Amino acid sequence: MPTSKNRNTPQPKERSKPRISLNKLGEYAAESSPSRRRRIVRDQKHPKGFIVPYYDPVRDAIVSYIVNDEADLSPLRDAITKLEGEAPTSSWKEQRLQSCLDAITAFRSQFDAVLEREEIYAVLARKTDPASIQIEGVKVSIRPDLLVYGKDGRGKEIVGAIKLHLSKSHPLNDASGKYVATLLHRHVEERLASDGLHPSRMWCFVLDIFEGDRFIAPRSYKRRRENLAAACEEIRSTWPLV
């Protein structure tokens, strides 16, 4: 007989249709281990019932700092002050608190400037902005943290996107980072560009906060897009089996 705890605790909900997040697809496409790839698909199909947004305070602070032209450190300082004022009630909450503080420290020490041109500015990506694309029957959740606008060196009006990667245990490597940036570029090209707004490869990038790496969408992206399509075909085929 189920206990009251079991009845009241949100249960994991299986996803019926193939879906994967941006960073996990980048990891999947770069992964050589069949067992690890299968585990990624299984975790996407059977997500945990409740996942605390672990790094939300960090993400909010970094996004606010970049949007404000990186001229004011107060969003980062305020986030640190608020986090340091918390009184964690469990070892898990204490660990999360320390990880958030470590992430802000890592960002401050490793990224002097994210936007490096006067005619480029970033805005917060809205919940109403396009958040996903379909690749070979798989819904890929992109959800950029920031959208970038401005002019390139030739005076063209451009649009780009920035994604933050916050993970101590799963850092991006050169292959997975470039796959993630390639996906960002495709998303911008398909969902955000228009007749007067050109998708900028150079302004589609992912920041690995803990590692201090910036992965820009590569110039040679055709083969990578083909590999990502093949990865999605494989995910779609594996989905019913996990």
Stockholm file with secondary structure:
# STOCKHOLM 1.0

chainA/1-242         MPTSKNRNTPQPKERSKPRISLNKLGEYAAESSPSRRRRIVRDQKHPKGFIVPYYDPVRDAIVSYIVNDEADLSPLRDAITKLEGEAPTSSWKEQRLQSCLDAITAFRSQFDAVLEREEIYAVLARKTDPASIQIEGVKVSIRPDLLVYGKDGRGKEIVGAIKLHLSKSHPLNDASGKYVATLLHRHVEERLASDGLHPSRMWCFVLDIFEGDRFIAPRSYKRRRENLAAACEEIRSTWPLV
#=GR chainA/1-242 SS CCCHHHHHSCCCCCCSSCEEEHHHHHHHHHCCCHHHHHHHHHHHHSCCSCCCCTTHHHHHHHHHHHHTTTCCCHHHHHHHHHHHTCCCSSHHHHHHHHHHHHHHHHHHHHCSCSCCCTTEEEEECCTTSCCEEEETTEEEECCCSEEEEEECTTCCEEEEEEEEECCSSSCCCHHHHHHHHHHHHHHIIIIICBTTBEEEEEEEEEEETTTTEEEECCSCCHHHHHHHHHHHHHHHHHGGGC
#=GC SS_cons         CCCHHHHHSCCCCCCSSCEEEHHHHHHHHHCCCHHHHHHHHHHHHSCCSCCCCTTHHHHHHHHHHHHTTTCCCHHHHHHHHHHHTCCCSSHHHHHHHHHHHHHHHHHHHHCSCSCCCTTEEEEECCTTSCCEEEETTEEEECCCSEEEEEECTTCCEEEEEEEEECCSSSCCCHHHHHHHHHHHHHHIIIIICBTTBEEEEEEEEEEETTTTEEEECCSCCHHHHHHHHHHHHHHHHHGGGC
//
